[in-house]
């Protein structure tokens, strides 16, 4: 391996390759195998400070180098490194927190650690997940006689797994003790007999949510599981040197120099268990369900250098061509095309490819028609070939590296107006400016920053294209889009209902949501869908265009907002594709509870996530 810190360095690289997923904190953990009695065997560090990933790893390397300088560690002695350096063990885990529940502090960063003086009862847990029924899960813990802390769903998950781990440990211990086995021999036998697949299956029975969860037991056993509908992603690489898991495929390929086909998805509803001796087993912990992977992973979150995601994002951009051409009246010569933010760049390439194909087909058609009519001439050819082709420019530049639509609420309004700057001199008088975005959730950045800045170029018209459809419903599976009243599509629909004399529908929907929440969870449906039924997607888009029009500017051009159609989204992403934030068709009962509760909260003027419900 070339270094006793091979694993530690690989962990840093994996985390660095994925920190674009949205980071408000980090944590790392390590378990060391076969440590002598009296020596610690499990370690954890967490940090929620700014630039926490680099800060945390820099701090650990500083401590390591200091021990080397003092002669406490011999670089040629791997066992000495393992013994003295906290993260010099065989099992390493890391997590980048993108908070969807709980507080924003180092205490809410993963991994969570549950200690015991028995290694087989010590448990470290982290995950990319959100449970929709945390309240019910906590009630179950209380009924059992436990004392849960109502902080995050991570604590609830850890306590549930920990309970079944304790039960399994105790059953094995008592049997071996009653059989007369010597006490010092019992831990080894417990470690051999602990069945993590059974423990996970028992723990996850009542879970409702989207999740990929990793757990490390103090004896060195590891488990990784993925929710039955595959809402959250999980990829696995197995080689002679390493067993590794990550949310995204490409970081595993890059960090471990693996081929694409060597990295496999962990199947929905499957759990991979690795015993301390390296034995790997993969099995089901839940019945098979129709897969509904989160489409926002494809639209926005995952890095675009994954070959499948790259192709899908280009297809999403190309799918917007008919709407874009209609919006600009087919006048390519007086239109500038660009994109914002940087995550929309890949879809922008697809849009430009699609526009060029569209224009090529126009030119071909006109030349063939002219040839048939005998009107082919130099002027015609110059006009068709040399003019009116799509022209792209880098118009908007992001000044600071920050997330906007999923950042913490505090200070948001002050930040968004200073996120972008523009390139001057590329948009001429009378031009239209078409700008591609990957999604429009709240419309806050669009209204308060992007449109105000783009208007400085003085275009005739600004067209904003979203590769995602209108976001109409809250997510409750790990993306922080939970407050219904903050969605620009919902706001536009409410405005249309009020303007067209349909206020009564808002009250009727409130009553229906309350009635729905009183039903058994398996019988609930989405009552909020009825609000959108009176209007076409085009009417809602037109109202959004009106609502985001920048105010207090000496610019009087036109603004049009275009959204992807749901049909084109599915055509762009082969295979199963979860679309509940667009359609309201949720993959689990907890989704329907969330959307109805979100509407009730909005109607009552209650802020906050509808799944953050204390007992």
N, C-alpha and C positions, 0 to 999 in steps of 0.2 A: 504493500500500500504506500510505502514511501514515508509515512508519518503515522505516529500513534494517534494523531488528531484527525485522521482521515475522515472518520464519521462526523466529528464536530464540524469540520470544514464543509462536508457535503450538506449537513443540515443547514448551515448558514446559506449556502448557495441555493438550496431548494426554497428557503424562505425569501431570499432576495429576489428570486425569479417569480415569486407570487405576491409580493407585497403590494402590487397594483390593485389587488382585490379589495382594498379598503382597509386601512390600518389605523386603529386608535389605541393600539397596545400590542405587545408581543409577550410570549412566554416560551420557555424551553424546559425540557425535563430529561432526566437520564436515570437509567437503572443499571446497576453493575451486578454481574453474575458471580456467584460463588465467593462472595466476600466473607472473610473470617468473622467469627462471632465477635461482637464488640465494635465492629466497623460499620459506618453508615453505608447504605446501599442504594438509596433513592434520593434524587436531588431535583430542585426546581428553582427557576428564577423567572420573575415577571417584571415588566416595565411598561408604564403607560405614558412616559414622557415623550416630548417631541423627538422625532428621529430615534425612536426606541429600539428598532432593530439593530442599527449600527451601534448604538450606545451599549446595548446589552452584550453583544458579541465582542465589542472592543474592550469592555470591562473585564470579561472573562479571559480574553487573551492577555490583557495586561497583568492579571493575577498569575496566569500560567507563566509568563515570561519572568515575572518577579521571582517565582519559585525556582525557575531554572537558574537565574543569576545567583540566588542564595544557595545553590547546590542542593535544594530540597527535591529536585526532579532531575533524573538522568535521561536525556533525550534518547539514549540507546536502550533504555529499560522500559518497555511498555507496561510492565506490571507496576513499576514505580509511578508512572504517569496515571494509570488507572487508580492506584491507591490514593494519590495525593490531589489529583485534579478532579473536581466535582463532575465535569462533563467528559471524562475520559473512559466512560463505560461502553458497553456493547449495544445498549438500547437507547436511542435518542429520538425525542419527539419535539416538535415545534409548532407553534400556532400564531397566526396573525389575526388579531381580534378585529372584527367588524361588528360592533355592538348592535344587537336588535332587542336586548332586554337588559335590565339591571343598570348599574351605575357605570360611569366612565372613570375607572380608576385601576391601579395595578391589581387591586384585590378582585376585580371582575375579569381579569385576563386569565386565559387558560395557559397551562393545565391546572386543574384543581387537584389537590392532593389530600388524601384521607389516610392518616398514618396509624400504624399499629406496631406493637413489638413482635407481631407475627408477620413475616414477609407475605404469607399467603392471605393475609387480611388487609394488607396495605394496597391502596389503589390510587392510581393517577389517571385522570380522565381529561380529554379535550375533544373538541369537535367543531364541525361546521354545521350548525343546526339551529332549529327553533321548534319548540313543542307548542302546540296550540292548546293543550289541555293541562297546563302546569298546575292550575288550581285543583283540578280533580286528582291529579297525581299526588299533590301535597296532602289532600284530604285522605287519600288512601294510606299515605305514610302515617298520618295521625291516627287513623283507625287501627293501624297495626300497633300503635304505641310508641312510634318514633317522635322525634322533636325536630322537624325540618326547619331550616332557615329560609325565609321567603325572599331570597335575593335574586337568583336567576334560575332558569330552567336547568342550567348545568349542575347546580347543587342538587336539584331534584333528581336528575338522571344519575348522578354519582351516588346519592343515598340509596336509590333503588337497586343499582348494580351492587353496591356495597352490602346491602342487606342479604341478597342472594349469595354473594361471595362468602359472607360470614356464616350463613346457614350451611353451605356446602363444606366449608372449612370445619365447622363444629361437628357436623355429622361424621366426617371422616376421622377427626381427632378422637371423638368418643368411641367409635368402633375400634380404632387401633389401640386406644388406651385399655378398653375392656378386653381386648385380645391379649393384653400383657406386653405390648411392644414397649421397649425402652424409650423414655422421653426424648433422648437426643437423636433417636432414629426417626421419630414421628414427622418432623418437618419435611424431610426428604420424601417420605411416602405421600404426605399431603400434597406436596408440589407435583408429584407424578400423577396423582389421581384427580386433581382439580379439573373439572370439565367446563371450560369456558363457554363452549357452544351451548351447553344446557343452561348455564347461568345467564347468558345473554338472551336466550329464548324466553326464559322466565321473566327477566327484567323488562323486556320490550313489549310484552303482551298488550299493555294498555297505552302505549305511546302513540300519539297522533301528531305527526309533523313531518318535516323534511330534515333528514340528518345523515351525516357521516360522522361516526364517533370512533375514537381510538382510546383504548384503555391499556394501561401497563400495571400488572400485578407485581408486588415487591419481589417475588421469586424469579421474575424475568419472563413470565408468560405475557403475551400480548394479544389483543383482539382489535379488529377493525370491522365495523359493520356499516351497512348502507340501508336507508329506509326502503320499505317494500315497493314503493312506486318510483324509486330512483330520482327523487326530486333534487337531491343534492348530489353532486358528482364525486366519484372516487376512482382513482386509477392505481394500478398495482404493477410493480416490476419485481420479478424474481430472477436472480442470477446466482452463480456459484458464490459470489461475494456478499450479496446483500439482498434483503427483502425490504422493499420501500413502497410507501404509499404517499399519494399527494392528491389534492383536489384537481389538478390539471395534468394533462398528459405530457406536454412539451417540457416542463421543468425536469421531469424524470428522464426524458430522452436526452436532454442537454447535459444535466449534471452527471449522469452515469454513462453518457455516450452510448445510449441504447438505440436500437432501431425502432421504428414506429410500431411494428407488429409485436415487439417484445413487451410493450406496455399494454396491459389489458384493463378494461373496466371491471371493477368489482360489481357483480350482478346485483340488481335491486333485491332486497330481502335476504342478502347473503352476508355471512360473517366469516372473516378469515381469522384463524387462530394460529399463533406461533408459540410452541412450547419453548421453554428455556434452552432446550437442546437444538433448537432450530427447526423442529418438525412442523411443517405447514399443513393445515387442513382448511378447506373451504366448504361450507355447507349452508343450508337455509336455516334461518331462525324464525321466518314468518311465511305464511302462505303466499303463493304467487299472486300478484296484482297487475292490472294493466299499467305499464310504465308510463310516467308523465314527467320526464326530466324538465327542469326549470329552463324555459327558453331565454330568460335573461342572462343565463350563463353564456349562451351563444351570441346574444345581441350585444352584451356589454362587458360582463365581468371577466370572463376568461381571456387570456392574452390571444391576440389575433394571429400569432405565428403557429398555432395548431393548424395542420393542413385542412381538416374538416371545417373548423370554425372560420378559417380564412375564406374558403369557398362559399360557405353559407352567408357570411357578411357581404361578400361581393354580390351574391345572388339577391340579397335583400336590397342592396343599392340599385341594382338593375331593375328590380321589380317596381321601382318608383317612376320609371321613365315615362309611361303614358300620362300619369298625373302631372309630372313636371312639364312635359311638352305642352300639354293643354294650358297650364298655368302661364307659360311665357308666350303663348300663341305661336309656338314653333319658331320664334325669332332667336336663333342661336347667335347671330352676329352681334346682337345688342344684349347679350346675357353673359354674366360671369358666374362660374360655378366654383364653390369652395366647400369647406367642411369645418365643423367645430363640434365637440372638442377633438383631441387627437385620437381618441378611441373610435371615432367615426371615419378614420382615414381609409380603412380597408373597404368599407361600404361605399365610400366616395369613389374608389377605383372602379367598383362595380357599376356605379351610376354613370361614370364617364364612359366606360366600355359600352354600356347599354345605349347611351346617347349617340355615340359614334356609329354603332350598328344601325340605330334608327335613322341617322342622317345618311349613312351609306345607302340604305335601302331607298330613301327618298331620291338621292342622286341617281341611283341605278334606274329607278322607275321613270324619272324625268328624261334621262338620256335615251332610254328605250322608246319613250313616247315621242321624243323629238326626232329620233331616227325613223320612226314609222311615218311621221308627218313630213319628213324631209326638211326639218328646221334646225338641224344641228349646225352650230356655227361657233366661232371663237368666243363671242360675247357670252353665249349660253354656257359653254364649257367653263369659261373663267368664273362665271357666276355660280355655277354648281360646284365646281371643284375647289376654287380658291376662297370662296366666301361661305359664311353661314355655318361654320363648323363649331362644335362645342369647345369652349375655351375655359380652362381651369386655372385658378390662381390661389395662392396662399394668402387669404385675406385676413383671417383672425389668428391671433397668437395668444396662447395662454401664458400669462406673466408669472404665475406662481403655481407650484404643484400642490393642488388641493382638490378635494372632492367637493362637489356642490350639492347635488341632489340628495346625497345620503350623509352629509356631514352633520355634526351635532348642531342642534337648533341655536344654541347660544352664539350670538355674534354673527349669525348667518347673513342678515340683511346688510351689515356693514361690509362684509367681504365680497359678496357677489358682484357688486358694482365695479369692482376693481380687478376682476379676474382676467379680462381679455384686453388686448390692444389690436390695432389694425394696421394693415399695409396701405399707405396712402398712394394715390396716383394710378391705381389699376382699374378703378371703376370710373367710367366716363359719364357725362351728362346723358340722361335718357336710357342708361343701361338698367337692366334688371339684375338683381343679385340673388342667386340661389345658393343657399347654405344648407348642408346636410348635417343632421344631428342624429345620434344613435337612439335617443329617447327623450321625450318631454313628459316629465312627471308633474311637477308643481307649476312650471312655467315661470318660477321666480327669477332664475338666472336669465331666461329668455327676455322677460320684460324689463328687468332692472339693470341688465348688463349687456347682453349680446345685441339686442335690437337697437339699443341706444348707441352702441359703438358702431354697428354696421350703418346706422343712419348717417353717421358723419361722412360716409363716402358719397352721400347724396344720390342714391339710386332712384330710378323711377318706381321700382317695386322691389320688395324683399320677400323672397319665398323661403320659408323654413321647412325642410323635409325631415320627418322622423322615420328612421328605419323600423321603429317599433310602432305597433298600432296604438290607439288611444288607451291610456292606462285608466281604467274605470273602477277597478276594485282593489281592495287592499291585499297585500301579500302577508302571509303569516308563517312562512316556511324558511326564513333566513335572509330575506331582503327587507331593508327598513323602509317599506312603503305601506304603512299600516293605518294612517289617519285619512279616512275617506274625504273629509272636507278640504284637505290640502291639494287634492288632485285637480288640475285645471280642467280636465274633461268632466269631472263631477260638478265643479263650479259652473261650468258652461251649461250643463244640463239643467241645473237648478235655475239658472238665469232664464233659460228658455221656457221652463215650466211656468215660472212666475210671469213672464212676459205674455205667454199664450193663454193665461187664465186657467192654469192647471195646478194651482197651489194645493188644492184638495188632495192631489196625488201624493204630495209630500207627507201629509198627515196620515193618509191611508197606509202608506208604506211604513210609517213609524209603528202604527198599530199592528200591522202584519209582522214586522220584525219582532216585536214583543211577543206576539203569539207564537212565532216560530221558535224563539229561544226557550219557550216553555215546553216544547216537544222533546221527546227522546232524541239524542244527538243523531242517531242513524236516520231519522225521519225528516230532518231539517232540509230546507231548500233556500235558495238565494232570492229574497224578496226585493232586493235593491235593483235587480234587473228590470223590473217594471218601469222604473224611472226613465230608462233610456229608450223604451219601446216607441214612444210617440215621434221620435226624431231619427233621421238618417245620420249616418256617420258624417256625411258632408255638411249637414246643418250644424252638428256639434263642432266640427272643425272650423266652420265659418264664425261661430260664436267665440271659439278660442282665439281666432285671429283678431277679433274685435277686442277681446279682453286683454291681450298681451301687447296691444299697440302702445308704443312708448309715449309717455306723456311729457309735457313741458319741454318739447323740442321744436326747434325751428325747421322742421322737416314735415312734409305733408304727403309723402308717397304712400303707396299701398303696401299692406302686409297680408300675406296669405300663409297659413300653416297647413301643411299636407302630412297626413299620416299613412303609414303602411296599412294595407288591408289585412285582415286576419287570414283570408284565403292565400294571399301571397306570402305571408309569413310561413305558413305550413308548406307551401310549395318550395320555399327557400331552404327549409330545414328538413332533410329527409328523415323519415322515421318518427317515432313518438315525440310529441312536443307539448309540454304543459303551457297552457295559455290562460290560466284563471284570472290573471290581472287584467286581461283584455275582454274575456267572455263572461267571467263570473262562474265558470264551471270548475269547481274545486275538486281536487283529487281525494280529499279526506273529509269526514264529517266535521272536523275542527275548522276547516275553511269556511263552511257555511255558518258555523257559530260565530266566527270572526267577522264575516261581512255583515251579518245582521246586527251584531253588537256594535260594530263600527258606525253603522247608520244611527242606531239608538244614541250613541255617544255624540255624534254630530248634531242630531236633532236637539239634544239636551244642552249642547254647548260645552260638552266635557272633552277636554284635550287629552292626548295620550294614546298609546297603543291599546287596541281593544282586547288584546290577549294578555296584557299586563294587569291581571286582576288578582288582588290579594284575597285572602280568605276573609 
